[in-house]
Amino acid sequence: VQLQASGGGLVQAGGSLRLSCAASRTSDRFNVMGWYRQAPGKQRELVATISEGGNINYAGSVKGRFTISRDNAKNTVYLQMNSLRPEDTAVYHCYALRWGRSNGMWGQGTQVTVSS
């Protein structure tokens, strides 16, 4: 199974983007799905995660601006990003952890660039 992310791009500060990430196989079940990001010269950091039951965790820097959601039937996770800032510029990677596994899997990443 693979994760396919889409929706990145270039946007001005204050703008919005919506990221999507779909698992290639809908028969799998994922305990946790989410998004991480990595800016140039920085470590990968958590953006937001959501459990199959709907429990959500946000990084403090995005709380109130980003909204994570998922469609369990489609094994797809979304990230609605509003009020984007230049510091949100990064490669955004989707993440998914299958039930019963200790290691998650990563998507290929999608570039988000916010201009000032």
BALOBA-1460 file (C-alpha; in Angstrom, 3 decimals):
// residues 116
<rec num="1" residu="v" x="0.000" y="0.000" z="0.000"/>
<rec num="2" residu="q" x="1.189" y="3.522" z="-0.799"/>
<rec num="3" residu="l" x="0.181" y="7.004" z="0.271"/>
<rec num="4" residu="q" x="-0.406" y="9.565" z="-2.473"/>
<rec num="5" residu="a" x="-0.445" y="13.216" z="-1.462"/>
<rec num="6" residu="s" x="-1.687" y="16.122" z="-3.543"/>
<rec num="7" residu="g" x="-2.783" y="19.724" z="-3.236"/>
<rec num="8" residu="g" x="0.404" y="21.636" z="-2.554"/>
<rec num="9" residu="g" x="1.387" y="24.784" z="-4.390"/>
<rec num="10" residu="l" x="2.303" y="28.438" z="-4.195"/>
<rec num="11" residu="v" x="0.043" y="30.842" z="-2.354"/>
<rec num="12" residu="q" x="0.291" y="34.343" z="-0.936"/>
<rec num="13" residu="a" x="0.303" y="34.945" z="2.785"/>
<rec num="14" residu="g" x="-3.222" y="34.847" z="4.132"/>
<rec num="15" residu="g" x="-4.332" y="32.419" z="1.472"/>
<rec num="16" residu="s" x="-5.579" y="28.851" z="1.708"/>
<rec num="17" residu="l" x="-4.666" y="25.423" z="0.401"/>
<rec num="18" residu="r" x="-6.155" y="21.981" z="0.876"/>
<rec num="19" residu="l" x="-3.979" y="18.897" z="0.953"/>
<rec num="20" residu="s" x="-5.235" y="15.373" z="0.372"/>
<rec num="21" residu="c" x="-3.567" y="12.037" z="0.969"/>
<rec num="22" residu="a" x="-5.094" y="8.749" z="-0.090"/>
<rec num="23" residu="a" x="-3.954" y="5.221" z="0.625"/>
<rec num="24" residu="s" x="-3.766" y="3.079" z="-2.473"/>
<rec num="25" residu="r" x="-5.715" y="0.257" z="-0.853"/>
<rec num="26" residu="t" x="-9.047" y="0.944" z="0.794"/>
<rec num="27" residu="s" x="-9.151" y="-2.489" z="2.456"/>
<rec num="28" residu="d" x="-6.515" y="-1.466" z="5.000"/>
<rec num="29" residu="r" x="-7.484" y="0.243" z="8.229"/>
<rec num="30" residu="f" x="-5.405" y="2.973" z="9.746"/>
<rec num="31" residu="n" x="-5.327" y="3.820" z="13.419"/>
<rec num="32" residu="v" x="-3.761" y="7.226" z="12.885"/>
<rec num="33" residu="m" x="-3.376" y="9.403" z="9.804"/>
<rec num="34" residu="g" x="-1.823" y="12.806" z="9.668"/>
<rec num="35" residu="w" x="0.574" y="15.358" z="8.332"/>
<rec num="36" residu="y" x="4.114" y="16.347" z="9.128"/>
<rec num="37" residu="r" x="6.226" y="19.008" z="7.473"/>
<rec num="38" residu="q" x="9.885" y="19.721" z="6.903"/>
<rec num="39" residu="a" x="11.259" y="23.136" z="6.070"/>
<rec num="40" residu="p" x="14.744" y="23.570" z="4.567"/>
<rec num="41" residu="g" x="17.409" y="23.099" z="7.217"/>
<rec num="42" residu="k" x="14.899" y="22.012" z="9.832"/>
<rec num="43" residu="q" x="13.746" y="18.719" z="11.278"/>
<rec num="44" residu="r" x="10.462" y="17.147" z="10.306"/>
<rec num="45" residu="e" x="7.720" y="18.272" z="12.670"/>
<rec num="46" residu="l" x="4.177" y="17.303" z="13.466"/>
<rec num="47" residu="v" x="1.414" y="19.359" z="11.905"/>
<rec num="48" residu="a" x="-1.694" y="17.388" z="12.823"/>
<rec num="49" residu="t" x="-2.907" y="13.845" z="13.341"/>
<rec num="50" residu="i" x="-6.346" y="12.268" z="13.524"/>
<rec num="51" residu="s" x="-7.314" y="8.849" z="14.800"/>
<rec num="52" residu="e" x="-9.859" y="6.550" z="13.205"/>
<rec num="53" residu="g" x="-12.232" y="7.540" z="15.985"/>
<rec num="54" residu="g" x="-11.718" y="11.237" z="15.332"/>
<rec num="55" residu="n" x="-9.292" y="12.243" z="18.063"/>
<rec num="56" residu="i" x="-7.233" y="15.174" z="16.763"/>
<rec num="57" residu="n" x="-3.878" y="16.604" z="17.708"/>
<rec num="58" residu="y" x="-2.513" y="19.879" z="16.312"/>
<rec num="59" residu="a" x="0.833" y="21.566" z="16.581"/>
<rec num="60" residu="g" x="0.451" y="24.791" z="18.486"/>
<rec num="61" residu="s" x="1.678" y="26.833" z="15.530"/>
<rec num="62" residu="v" x="-1.220" y="25.744" z="13.305"/>
<rec num="63" residu="k" x="-4.051" y="25.473" z="15.820"/>
<rec num="64" residu="g" x="-6.963" y="27.648" z="14.777"/>
<rec num="65" residu="r" x="-5.705" y="27.955" z="11.202"/>
<rec num="66" residu="f" x="-5.478" y="24.360" z="9.959"/>
<rec num="67" residu="t" x="-8.173" y="21.695" z="10.053"/>
<rec num="68" residu="i" x="-7.494" y="17.995" z="9.651"/>
<rec num="69" residu="s" x="-10.189" y="15.531" z="8.654"/>
<rec num="70" residu="r" x="-10.418" y="12.037" z="7.228"/>
<rec num="71" residu="d" x="-12.721" y="9.793" z="5.286"/>
<rec num="72" residu="n" x="-12.265" y="6.321" z="6.754"/>
<rec num="73" residu="a" x="-14.147" y="4.611" z="3.923"/>
<rec num="74" residu="k" x="-11.728" y="6.108" z="1.403"/>
<rec num="75" residu="n" x="-8.638" y="5.913" z="3.636"/>
<rec num="76" residu="t" x="-8.039" y="9.553" z="2.837"/>
<rec num="77" residu="v" x="-6.837" y="12.334" z="5.112"/>
<rec num="78" residu="y" x="-7.225" y="16.030" z="4.382"/>
<rec num="79" residu="l" x="-5.574" y="19.173" z="5.664"/>
<rec num="80" residu="q" x="-7.374" y="22.462" z="5.144"/>
<rec num="81" residu="m" x="-4.860" y="25.254" z="5.642"/>
<rec num="82" residu="n" x="-6.145" y="28.800" z="6.085"/>
<rec num="83" residu="s" x="-4.422" y="32.065" z="6.955"/>
<rec num="84" residu="l" x="-1.167" y="30.694" z="5.625"/>
<rec num="85" residu="r" x="2.073" y="32.343" z="6.683"/>
<rec num="86" residu="p" x="5.537" y="32.331" z="5.087"/>
<rec num="87" residu="e" x="6.736" y="30.174" z="7.969"/>
<rec num="88" residu="d" x="4.321" y="27.454" z="6.850"/>
<rec num="89" residu="t" x="6.514" y="26.943" z="3.782"/>
<rec num="90" residu="a" x="7.713" y="23.342" z="3.805"/>
<rec num="91" residu="v" x="7.353" y="19.933" z="2.222"/>
<rec num="92" residu="y" x="4.266" y="18.370" z="3.744"/>
<rec num="93" residu="h" x="4.331" y="14.609" z="4.232"/>
<rec num="94" residu="c" x="1.316" y="12.501" z="4.974"/>
<rec num="95" residu="y" x="1.619" y="9.703" z="7.491"/>
<rec num="96" residu="a" x="-0.454" y="6.662" z="8.289"/>
<rec num="97" residu="l" x="-0.187" y="3.993" z="10.959"/>
<rec num="98" residu="r" x="-2.005" y="0.731" z="10.400"/>
<rec num="99" residu="w" x="-3.647" y="-1.064" z="13.284"/>
<rec num="100" residu="g" x="-1.285" y="-3.537" z="14.908"/>
<rec num="101" residu="r" x="1.852" y="-1.949" z="13.518"/>
<rec num="102" residu="s" x="4.460" y="-0.018" z="15.445"/>
<rec num="103" residu="n" x="5.926" y="1.804" z="12.455"/>
<rec num="104" residu="g" x="3.946" y="4.088" z="10.216"/>
<rec num="105" residu="m" x="4.280" y="4.783" z="6.528"/>
<rec num="106" residu="w" x="4.977" y="8.011" z="4.661"/>
<rec num="107" residu="g" x="3.755" y="9.621" z="1.498"/>
<rec num="108" residu="q" x="6.064" y="11.242" z="-1.022"/>
<rec num="109" residu="g" x="5.551" y="14.803" z="0.176"/>
<rec num="110" residu="t" x="3.999" y="17.828" z="-1.436"/>
<rec num="111" residu="q" x="5.554" y="21.303" z="-1.524"/>
<rec num="112" residu="v" x="3.721" y="24.222" z="0.068"/>
<rec num="113" residu="t" x="5.219" y="27.661" z="-0.536"/>
<rec num="114" residu="v" x="3.758" y="30.785" z="1.045"/>
<rec num="115" residu="s" x="5.007" y="34.108" z="-0.273"/>
<rec num="116" residu="s" x="4.979" y="37.276" z="1.783"/>
